[in-house]
């Protein structure tokens, strides 16, 4: 599956890239930021010898995709609807994820050192991206009127399980899986990812901290 798209078709009539953030009555519920933090973003805490590191992403904006290139340790942010960068391995939209022609496995390992040899996992256990029309939320400003705008795009249901958001109650309940996810890239190499946090130091949600091991050998 090739997840590179020249553009995304948007559900509904038209998506304006200047969509308003979820604010007002929902500002406290969904923790949209009121000011930028001073945290460092991109690839940090890199240990070349151990092949590990951390990726910190400001994913608070519902109108942005954040594309991660594990090979060159690059993070590229684009607007929903814009073309993806030329090279990338997986991408994050708020808490949603997609891969660039890859597949994902939810492991039972408690640490990177305890991972199963990826080549020993049968093909049917890996999860490919799916096309979705009702997962990638881009505007919740009309939620009180029963309207939520979504973008049509690929989405990986396995990797996106790294954070469960239960909206059946208000405020929503957020639960980290704490699990390590193996990502099989389209070039045949493997990465291991774990979502370590989804908030910043001020408890504002949408700040994603991802620990990685790449390549998995």
PASEBA-1860 file (N, C-alpha, C; in nm, 3 decimals):
! residues 217
1> XXXXXXXX> 0.085/-0.119/0.000/0.000/0.000/0.000/0.088/0.123/0.000 ~ 0.061/0.217/-0.091/0.138/0.340/-0.095/0.057/0.451/-0.032 ~ 0.104/0.501/0.084/0.027/0.601/0.157/0.063/0.742/0.117 ~ 0.158/0.760/0.024/0.189/0.894/-0.022/0.073/0.944/-0.106 ~ 0.024/1.057/-0.074/-0.087/1.114/-0.147/-0.049/1.253/-0.194 ~ -0.083/1.284/-0.320/-0.058/1.420/-0.367/-0.148/1.519/-0.296 ~ -0.258/1.473/-0.244/-0.348/1.559/-0.169/-0.454/1.475/-0.104 ~ -0.531/1.528/-0.015/-0.634/1.455/0.056/-0.769/1.512/0.017
9> XXXXXXXX> -0.865/1.421/-0.009/-1.001/1.465/-0.031/-1.065/1.484/0.104 ~ -1.139/1.590/0.121/-1.196/1.624/0.250/-1.344/1.592/0.251 ~ -1.390/1.532/0.362/-1.532/1.506/0.376/-1.603/1.637/0.401 ~ -1.730/1.641/0.363/-1.804/1.765/0.372/-1.779/1.846/0.246 ~ -1.824/1.966/0.244/-1.813/2.048/0.125/-1.670/2.093/0.102 ~ -1.616/2.173/0.192/-1.481/2.228/0.175/-1.418/2.248/0.310 ~ -1.290/2.213/0.321/-1.217/2.239/0.445/-1.131/2.362/0.427 ~ -1.151/2.463/0.511/-1.065/2.580/0.511/-0.946/2.553/0.600
17> XXXXXXXX> -0.828/2.582/0.553/-0.709/2.553/0.631/-0.699/2.641/0.754 ~ -0.776/2.747/0.756/-0.777/2.833/0.874/-0.891/2.797/0.967 ~ -0.926/2.668/0.974/-1.035/2.624/1.059/-1.012/2.666/1.202 ~ -1.117/2.710/1.271/-1.099/2.753/1.410/-1.067/2.636/1.499 ~ -0.987/2.661/1.601/-0.955/2.557/1.698/-1.076/2.532/1.786 ~ -1.077/2.416/1.848/-1.184/2.385/1.940/-1.164/2.469/2.065 ~ -1.255/2.566/2.087/-1.236/2.655/2.198/-1.367/2.680/2.269 ~ -1.373/2.787/2.347/-1.496/2.817/2.417/-1.526/2.711/2.521
25> XXXXXXXX> -1.644/2.652/2.511/-1.686/2.554/2.611/-1.599/2.430/2.610 ~ -1.537/2.399/2.495/-1.457/2.276/2.486/-1.309/2.299/2.515 ~ -1.269/2.423/2.539/-1.126/2.450/2.556/-1.069/2.372/2.673 ~ -1.139/2.367/2.784/-1.088/2.293/2.899/-1.098/2.145/2.882 ~ -1.201/2.100/2.807/-1.222/1.956/2.789/-1.115/1.895/2.701 ~ -1.086/1.958/2.588/-0.992/1.901/2.493/-0.854/1.963/2.502 ~ -0.833/2.056/2.594/-0.700/2.108/2.626/-0.627/2.164/2.505 ~ -0.694/2.247/2.428/-0.625/2.315/2.320/-0.534/2.421/2.381
33> XXXXXXXX> -0.411/2.436/2.330/-0.317/2.528/2.392/-0.356/2.673/2.371 ~ -0.329/2.756/2.469/-0.352/2.900/2.455/-0.223/2.974/2.427 ~ -0.110/2.907/2.443/0.019/2.968/2.409/0.120/2.858/2.381 ~ 0.223/2.894/2.306/0.326/2.797/2.269/0.416/2.767/2.389 ~ 0.460/2.643/2.397/0.551/2.608/2.504/0.694/2.620/2.455 ~ 0.789/2.611/2.546/0.929/2.625/2.510/0.997/2.491/2.491 ~ 0.920/2.383/2.479/0.981/2.251/2.466/1.051/2.236/2.332 ~ 1.149/2.146/2.331/1.222/2.116/2.208/1.145/2.011/2.129
41> XXXXXXXX> 1.134/2.031/1.997/1.058/1.938/1.913/1.150/1.870/1.812 ~ 1.104/1.759/1.761/1.181/1.682/1.665/1.251/1.565/1.733 ~ 1.365/1.524/1.679/1.440/1.410/1.732/1.531/1.460/1.844 ~ 1.515/1.401/1.962/1.595/1.440/2.079/1.645/1.314/2.149 ~ 1.739/1.331/2.241/1.793/1.220/2.320/1.838/1.104/2.233 ~ 1.907/1.137/2.124/1.949/1.035/2.028/2.074/0.962/2.078 ~ 2.067/0.829/2.077/2.181/0.744/2.113/2.214/0.661/1.990 ~ 2.313/0.705/1.913/2.345/0.638/1.788/2.391/0.494/1.810
49> XXXXXXXX> 2.465/0.470/1.917/2.516/0.335/1.942/2.402/0.239/1.976 ~ 2.308/0.284/2.057/2.195/0.199/2.095/2.085/0.201/1.990 ~ 2.092/0.293/1.893/1.993/0.311/1.786/1.858/0.357/1.843 ~ 1.860/0.424/1.955/1.736/0.469/2.018/1.731/0.621/2.024 ~ 1.614/0.671/2.056/1.597/0.815/2.070/1.453/0.847/2.105 ~ 1.423/0.974/2.101/1.290/1.021/2.136/1.247/1.125/2.033 ~ 1.120/1.124/1.999/1.062/1.221/1.907/0.955/1.298/1.983 ~ 0.966/1.430/1.982/0.867/1.514/2.051/0.793/1.595/1.946
57> XXXXXXXX> 0.659/1.582/1.944/0.577/1.644/1.841/0.468/1.729/1.905 ~ 0.453/1.851/1.857/0.340/1.935/1.897/0.225/1.903/1.802 ~ 0.139/1.811/1.842/0.027/1.767/1.758/-0.105/1.825/1.807 ~ -0.100/1.945/1.864/-0.222/2.005/1.918/-0.315/2.060/1.810 ~ -0.262/2.086/1.691/-0.341/2.146/1.584/-0.405/2.036/1.500 ~ -0.537/2.036/1.495/-0.611/1.934/1.420/-0.595/1.947/1.269 ~ -0.538/2.055/1.221/-0.525/2.074/1.076/-0.385/2.041/1.026 ~ -0.307/1.968/1.106/-0.170/1.938/1.067/-0.139/1.788/1.072
65> XXXXXXXX> -0.056/1.744/0.977/0.008/1.613/0.980/0.156/1.635/1.010 ~ 0.214/1.545/1.089/0.356/1.551/1.123/0.423/1.424/1.070 ~ 0.509/1.440/0.970/0.571/1.327/0.901/0.710/1.300/0.959 ~ 0.733/1.174/0.995/0.857/1.134/1.061/0.940/1.049/0.965 ~ 1.062/1.092/0.942/1.158/1.017/0.862/1.262/0.958/0.957 ~ 1.250/0.828/0.985/1.342/0.762/1.077/1.481/0.746/1.017 ~ 1.488/0.734/0.886/1.618/0.715/0.822/1.709/0.836/0.842 ~ 1.655/0.955/0.817/1.735/1.077/0.825/1.704/1.160/0.949
73> XXXXXXXX> 1.619/1.107/1.037/1.582/1.175/1.162/1.531/1.316/1.134 ~ 1.429/1.322/1.051/1.368/1.449/1.014/1.220/1.447/1.049 ~ 1.170/1.563/1.094/1.028/1.580/1.122/0.976/1.695/1.036 ~ 0.872/1.667/0.956/0.815/1.767/0.866/0.667/1.782/0.896 ~ 0.623/1.906/0.914/0.483/1.934/0.942/0.418/1.999/0.822 ~ 0.300/1.948/0.783/0.224/2.006/0.672/0.079/2.024/0.714 ~ 0.008/2.105/0.638/-0.134/2.121/0.659/-0.208/2.000/0.603 ~ -0.318/1.963/0.666/-0.405/1.860/0.609/-0.447/1.905/0.470
81> XXXXXXXX> -0.432/1.818/0.373/-0.464/1.852/0.234/-0.341/1.880/0.151 ~ -0.228/1.912/0.217/-0.105/1.934/0.142/-0.035/1.802/0.113 ~ 0.056/1.804/0.016/0.130/1.685/-0.020/0.226/1.645/0.092 ~ 0.246/1.515/0.105/0.343/1.463/0.201/0.484/1.493/0.151 ~ 0.583/1.497/0.243/0.721/1.513/0.198/0.765/1.394/0.113 ~ 0.876/1.409/0.045/0.921/1.304/-0.047/0.956/1.176/0.028 ~ 1.018/1.187/0.144/1.055/1.068/0.221/0.999/1.080/0.363 ~ 0.935/0.973/0.408/0.882/0.965/0.544/0.847/0.820/0.573
89> XXXXXXXX> 0.836/0.787/0.701/0.809/0.649/0.741/0.675/0.633/0.812 ~ 0.642/0.725/0.902/0.508/0.726/0.960/0.472/0.871/0.992 ~ 0.343/0.894/1.014/0.297/1.030/1.038/0.196/1.032/1.152 ~ 0.188/1.147/1.217/0.100/1.165/1.333/0.008/1.284/1.309 ~ -0.121/1.263/1.330/-0.220/1.370/1.328/-0.294/1.364/1.462 ~ -0.266/1.463/1.550/-0.319/1.455/1.686/-0.276/1.320/1.745 ~ -0.368/1.224/1.764/-0.330/1.093/1.815/-0.337/0.986/1.706 ~ -0.384/1.023/1.587/-0.397/0.929/1.476/-0.262/0.908/1.409
97> XXXXXXXX> -0.249/0.794/1.340/-0.124/0.764/1.271/-0.152/0.704/1.133 ~ -0.052/0.713/1.048/-0.052/0.641/0.922/0.092/0.607/0.887 ~ 0.112/0.516/0.794/0.246/0.476/0.754/0.264/0.501/0.605 ~ 0.387/0.501/0.562/0.419/0.519/0.421/0.441/0.383/0.357 ~ 0.330/0.313/0.336/0.339/0.180/0.276/0.387/0.074/0.371 ~ 0.381/0.100/0.501/0.428/0.004/0.601/0.314/-0.074/0.663 ~ 0.349/-0.163/0.756/0.253/-0.239/0.834/0.299/-0.239/0.979 ~ 0.205/-0.267/1.071/0.233/-0.251/1.214/0.190/-0.375/1.291
105> XXXXXXXX> 0.266/-0.407/1.396/0.236/-0.517/1.486/0.242/-0.467/1.629 ~ 0.141/-0.495/1.709/0.142/-0.462/1.851/0.213/-0.574/1.925 ~ 0.329/-0.545/1.983/0.407/-0.647/2.050/0.365/-0.663/2.195 ~ 0.412/-0.768/2.258/0.388/-0.793/2.399/0.514/-0.768/2.481 ~ 0.617/-0.717/2.417/0.744/-0.693/2.485/0.732/-0.576/2.581 ~ 0.801/-0.585/2.693/0.799/-0.478/2.791/0.910/-0.378/2.771 ~ 1.007/-0.411/2.685/1.119/-0.321/2.658/1.170/-0.348/2.517 ~ 1.247/-0.254/2.463/1.304/-0.275/2.330/1.395/-0.397/2.327
113> XXXXXXXX> 1.464/-0.424/2.437/1.555/-0.538/2.442/1.483/-0.671/2.434 ~ 1.356/-0.673/2.472/1.280/-0.799/2.477/1.196/-0.824/2.352 ~ 1.216/-0.746/2.249/1.135/-0.760/2.128/1.162/-0.893/2.057 ~ 1.057/-0.949/1.999/1.069/-1.066/1.915/1.139/-1.029/1.785 ~ 1.214/-1.121/1.729/1.277/-1.096/1.599/1.165/-1.073/1.497 ~ 1.159/-0.953/1.436/1.045/-0.920/1.348/1.026/-1.018/1.233 ~ 1.137/-1.069/1.179/1.126/-1.160/1.065/1.053/-1.289/1.100 ~ 1.044/-1.321/1.230/0.978/-1.445/1.270/0.826/-1.431/1.280
121> XXXXXXXX> 0.774/-1.309/1.264/0.630/-1.286/1.274/0.565/-1.310/1.139 ~ 0.461/-1.391/1.137/0.393/-1.423/1.011/0.325/-1.300/0.953 ~ 0.312/-1.300/0.821/0.260/-1.184/0.750/0.122/-1.142/0.789 ~ 0.034/-1.238/0.822/-0.104/-1.203/0.852/-0.121/-1.130/0.985 ~ -0.016/-1.128/1.066/-0.024/-1.058/1.195/0.004/-0.909/1.184 ~ 0.053/-0.866/1.068/0.084/-0.726/1.048/-0.038/-0.652/0.995 ~ -0.058/-0.528/1.042/-0.175/-0.449/1.005/-0.136/-0.335/0.912 ~ -0.199/-0.333/0.794/-0.174/-0.227/0.697/-0.267/-0.109/0.724
129> XXXXXXXX> -0.239/0.003/0.662/-0.326/0.120/0.673/-0.460/0.093/0.606 ~ -0.561/0.166/0.652/-0.695/0.158/0.593/-0.737/0.299/0.550 ~ -0.817/0.304/0.445/-0.874/0.432/0.404/-0.992/0.463/0.496 ~ -0.996/0.586/0.548/-1.101/0.623/0.641/-1.160/0.758/0.606 ~ -1.288/0.773/0.634/-1.356/0.900/0.611/-1.407/0.962/0.741 ~ -1.388/0.892/0.853/-1.446/0.941/0.979/-1.353/0.922/1.098 ~ -1.224/0.933/1.074/-1.125/0.920/1.182/-1.041/1.045/1.202 ~ -1.006/1.110/1.092/-0.912/1.222/1.097/-0.990/1.351/1.119
137> XXXXXXXX> -1.011/1.386/1.245/-1.088/1.505/1.280/-1.010/1.632/1.246 ~ -1.075/1.725/1.176/-1.008/1.850/1.141/-1.078/1.972/1.200 ~ -1.202/1.958/1.244/-1.272/2.072/1.303/-1.383/2.024/1.394 ~ -1.379/2.064/1.521/-1.483/2.029/1.617/-1.558/2.152/1.667 ~ -1.543/2.265/1.599/-1.603/2.389/1.646/-1.756/2.385/1.643 ~ -1.813/2.293/1.562/-1.958/2.282/1.553/-2.011/2.156/1.622 ~ -1.930/2.102/1.713/-1.969/1.977/1.779/-2.103/1.990/1.851 ~ -2.129/2.105/1.912/-2.255/2.124/1.984/-2.376/2.114/1.892
145> XXXXXXXX> -2.354/2.138/1.763/-2.461/2.125/1.665/-2.462/1.987/1.600 ~ -2.377/1.897/1.649/-2.372/1.762/1.596/-2.289/1.748/1.471 ~ -2.201/1.846/1.444/-2.121/1.843/1.322/-1.973/1.837/1.356 ~ -1.904/1.737/1.302/-1.759/1.726/1.312/-1.706/1.706/1.171 ~ -1.606/1.783/1.132/-1.548/1.769/0.999/-1.429/1.675/1.003 ~ -1.423/1.585/0.905/-1.315/1.488/0.895/-1.245/1.502/0.761 ~ -1.119/1.463/0.757/-1.045/1.449/0.631/-1.043/1.302/0.592 ~ -1.055/1.275/0.465/-1.038/1.139/0.414/-0.889/1.112/0.396
153> XXXXXXXX> -0.843/1.000/0.449/-0.700/0.971/0.440/-0.677/0.828/0.486 ~ -0.554/0.782/0.469/-0.514/0.653/0.526/-0.491/0.668/0.675 ~ -0.508/0.558/0.747/-0.501/0.557/0.894/-0.463/0.415/0.936 ~ -0.372/0.403/1.033/-0.334/0.269/1.077/-0.404/0.235/1.209 ~ -0.497/0.140/1.206/-0.575/0.109/1.326/-0.494/0.045/1.437 ~ -0.383/-0.019/1.405/-0.301/-0.085/1.507/-0.215/0.017/1.580 ~ -0.136/0.095/1.507/-0.049/0.193/1.571/-0.131/0.300/1.644 ~ -0.248/0.331/1.592/-0.332/0.433/1.657/-0.391/0.385/1.789
161> XXXXXXXX> -0.373/0.257/1.821/-0.418/0.208/1.951/-0.323/0.247/2.063 ~ -0.214/0.318/2.031/-0.119/0.355/2.136/-0.182/0.448/2.238 ~ -0.295/0.513/2.200/-0.369/0.595/2.296/-0.517/0.577/2.270 ~ -0.590/0.535/2.375/-0.736/0.522/2.365/-0.801/0.647/2.422 ~ -0.890/0.707/2.344/-0.963/0.826/2.389/-1.111/0.789/2.397 ~ -1.161/0.776/2.518/-1.301/0.739/2.542/-1.384/0.866/2.555 ~ -1.462/0.895/2.450/-1.544/1.018/2.449/-1.687/0.992/2.496 ~ -1.712/0.876/2.554/-1.847/0.847/2.603/-1.877/0.924/2.731
169> XXXXXXXX> -1.772/0.980/2.792/-1.790/1.062/2.912/-1.725/1.198/2.888 ~ -1.765/1.295/2.966/-1.706/1.427/2.959/-1.652/1.466/3.097 ~ -1.524/1.498/3.108/-1.428/1.503/2.997/-1.391/1.362/2.950 ~ -1.334/1.350/2.829/-1.293/1.219/2.780/-1.188/1.154/2.870 ~ -1.180/1.021/2.863/-1.080/0.947/2.939/-0.969/0.903/2.844 ~ -0.846/0.937/2.877/-0.730/0.905/2.794/-0.650/0.793/2.860 ~ -0.622/0.686/2.783/-0.548/0.572/2.838/-0.435/0.533/2.743 ~ -0.312/0.548/2.790/-0.196/0.502/2.713/-0.191/0.350/2.713
177> XXXXXXXX> -0.164/0.290/2.599/-0.149/0.145/2.596/-0.019/0.103/2.663 ~ 0.085/0.185/2.652/0.216/0.151/2.707/0.288/0.044/2.630 ~ 0.232/0.001/2.518/0.290/-0.111/2.442/0.388/-0.062/2.337 ~ 0.474/-0.155/2.295/0.569/-0.128/2.188/0.510/-0.179/2.057 ~ 0.516/-0.094/1.955/0.461/-0.130/1.823/0.576/-0.144/1.724 ~ 0.576/-0.257/1.656/0.676/-0.281/1.552/0.623/-0.228/1.421 ~ 0.704/-0.149/1.353/0.668/-0.093/1.224/0.758/-0.153/1.117 ~ 0.696/-0.223/1.023/0.771/-0.279/0.911/0.763/-0.179/0.797
185> XXXXXXXX> 0.876/-0.117/0.764/0.879/-0.014/0.662/0.880/-0.076/0.523 ~ 0.847/0.004/0.424/0.834/-0.049/0.289/0.969/-0.090/0.229 ~ 1.081/-0.044/0.290/1.213/-0.085/0.240/1.260/-0.215/0.306 ~ 1.174/-0.275/0.391/1.207/-0.402/0.454/1.273/-0.391/0.589 ~ 1.305/-0.270/0.634/1.362/-0.252/0.767/1.250/-0.242/0.870 ~ 1.287/-0.251/0.999/1.189/-0.250/1.107/1.224/-0.142/1.209 ~ 1.120/-0.082/1.265/1.135/0.014/1.373/1.044/-0.029/1.488 ~ 1.078/0.015/1.608/0.994/-0.007/1.726/0.957/0.128/1.784
193> XXXXXXXX> 0.827/0.146/1.815/0.777/0.274/1.864/0.695/0.254/1.990 ~ 0.707/0.347/2.083/0.622/0.345/2.201/0.585/0.488/2.237 ~ 0.455/0.515/2.251/0.409/0.647/2.293/0.428/0.659/2.443 ~ 0.520/0.747/2.482/0.553/0.762/2.624/0.464/0.864/2.694 ~ 0.415/0.962/2.618/0.331/1.065/2.679/0.253/1.136/2.570 ~ 0.141/1.195/2.606/0.060/1.270/2.510/0.028/1.409/2.565 ~ 0.102/1.452/2.669/0.082/1.583/2.729/0.218/1.650/2.752 ~ 0.215/1.783/2.763/0.337/1.853/2.800/0.342/1.870/2.952
201> XXXXXXXX> 0.440/1.945/3.001/0.457/1.961/3.146/0.340/2.035/3.211 ~ 0.266/2.111/3.129/0.150/2.184/3.182/0.021/2.103/3.169 ~ 0.034/1.974/3.133/-0.080/1.883/3.118/-0.171/1.921/3.002 ~ -0.117/1.992/2.902/-0.192/2.021/2.781/-0.179/1.902/2.686 ~ -0.290/1.847/2.644/-0.290/1.726/2.562/-0.257/1.759/2.417 ~ -0.199/1.661/2.348/-0.162/1.678/2.209/-0.012/1.690/2.187 ~ 0.064/1.693/2.294/0.211/1.696/2.283/0.262/1.552/2.295 ~ 0.301/1.496/2.182/0.333/1.354/2.173/0.481/1.328/2.195
209> XXXXXXXX> 0.511/1.238/2.288/0.649/1.196/2.313/0.660/1.050/2.274 ~ 0.740/1.023/2.171/0.752/0.889/2.113/0.894/0.839/2.130 ~ 0.911/0.726/2.198/1.041/0.660/2.206/1.053/0.562/2.090 ~ 1.172/0.554/2.032/1.190/0.467/1.916/1.320/0.389/1.924 ~ 1.320/0.278/1.853/1.440/0.199/1.825/1.443/0.178/1.675 ~ 1.549/0.223/1.609/1.559/0.205/1.464/1.706/0.206/1.421 ~ 1.744/0.106/1.342/1.661/-0.009/1.301/1.659/-0.117/1.410 ~ 1.555/-0.200/1.404/1.548/-0.316/1.492/1.627/-0.426/1.424
217> X> 1.726/-0.479/1.496/1.814/-0.581/1.436/1.802/-0.713/1.509
END
